């Protein structure tokens, strides 16, 4: 099978999940689309050089996360004026209030902690897989996860977890 055909099938199979992972990392659908497209472009260029393509979806997820982290590093140096007002109305599905509250708290975390939490708890990856995806040690994943969860619990308050268990 040619690389173009294999890539097209991979894109059809993984685009939505990679876009959503990027959205969880970015918090913005437009930026998530950019991150996902950049990751697919990088994969397309590297694809013919890959000897073993058996774990290509995990590799693609790693490219998405690293692209997001690289974008965050670049954002520090931009001199754009950010505002609190969104350019468009935010759509909230019925019953999504808890998700929005959690997302708002998650979006305040540093990029690396957010990446660890999204990969560990949304994508259900092991500590070792997250460490491999982020290019760090397992201990770093554990400490970033612990710090991120502690910060989320502090921001959400003690009543948040209990109110979800009662529902």
Secondary structure as the mmCIF struct_conf table of DSSP 4:
data_model
#
loop_
_struct_conf.conf_type_id
_struct_conf.id
_struct_conf.beg_label_comp_id
_struct_conf.beg_label_asym_id
_struct_conf.beg_label_seq_id
_struct_conf.end_label_comp_id
_struct_conf.end_label_asym_id
_struct_conf.end_label_seq_id
HELX_RH_AL_P HELX_RH_AL_P1 UNK A 3 UNK A 26
BEND BEND1 UNK A 27 UNK A 27
HELX_RH_AL_P HELX_RH_AL_P2 UNK A 29 UNK A 47
TURN_TY1_P TURN_TY1_P1 UNK A 48 UNK A 49
BEND BEND2 UNK A 51 UNK A 51
TURN_TY1_P TURN_TY1_P2 UNK A 54 UNK A 55
HELX_RH_AL_P HELX_RH_AL_P3 UNK A 56 UNK A 75
TURN_TY1_P TURN_TY1_P3 UNK A 76 UNK A 77
HELX_LH_PP_P HELX_LH_PP_P1 UNK A 80 UNK A 82
BEND BEND3 UNK A 84 UNK A 85
BEND BEND4 UNK A 87 UNK A 88
HELX_LH_PP_P HELX_LH_PP_P2 UNK A 89 UNK A 91
TURN_TY1_P TURN_TY1_P4 UNK A 94 UNK A 95
HELX_RH_AL_P HELX_RH_AL_P4 UNK A 97 UNK A 106
TURN_TY1_P TURN_TY1_P5 UNK A 107 UNK A 108
BEND BEND5 UNK A 109 UNK A 109
HELX_RH_AL_P HELX_RH_AL_P5 UNK A 111 UNK A 117
HELX_RH_PI_P HELX_RH_PI_P1 UNK A 118 UNK A 122
BEND BEND6 UNK A 123 UNK A 123
HELX_RH_AL_P HELX_RH_AL_P6 UNK A 127 UNK A 134
TURN_TY1_P TURN_TY1_P6 UNK A 135 UNK A 135
BEND BEND7 UNK A 136 UNK A 136
HELX_RH_AL_P HELX_RH_AL_P7 UNK A 138 UNK A 156
HELX_RH_AL_P HELX_RH_AL_P8 UNK A 158 UNK A 166
#
